[in-house]
Amino acid sequence: MNRRALAVVAVVAALGLAGCSSPAGPKVLAREATAEDQLPESVTLSGVDLDIKAGTSRLLATHEDVKYYGAKSSTGGSACLIAVPEGLPERWVAGCAAAGTGEEIVTLTAVDGSQSKLINDGVDAGQPKYQGWTKIHENVLVGSR
């Protein structure tokens, strides 16, 4: 095989690998952590099959006495949403899903029936399918109780 053919094969292989790399998820998960980003002690995640990477939680918003955190999975390519009621932190809910599968990453339903969604960057929350949802952060929508 000549050098030109090898160069073309190398470039095509590199592009193919770049296309298969794990999506980064919402950009906010890449920012530097602060003290407020630490999950409450009641959110242990031990024994829970969420696969959240330690130290990746970021406080995204507080809305109606619920704190919403985003996090990265330890396997990469997935993002997580964690909802923690301020008065009842032991009633937290969390979920993770692939970040590159579309507009919505994961939807949570809390004990009280309220719902929240983690969405990808740049999603237009004004679309008809999001009617009834309130955007509380670039990446978080909440539904009515």
Beta strands, then each sheet from edge to edge (+ up, - down):
strand 1: 58-63
strand 2: 66-72
strand 3: 78-85
strand 4: 93-98
strand 5: 104-109
strand 6: 115-119
strand 7: 133-137
strand 8: 140-143
sheet 1: 1+ 2- 3+ 4-
sheet 2: 5+ 6- 8+ 7-
end
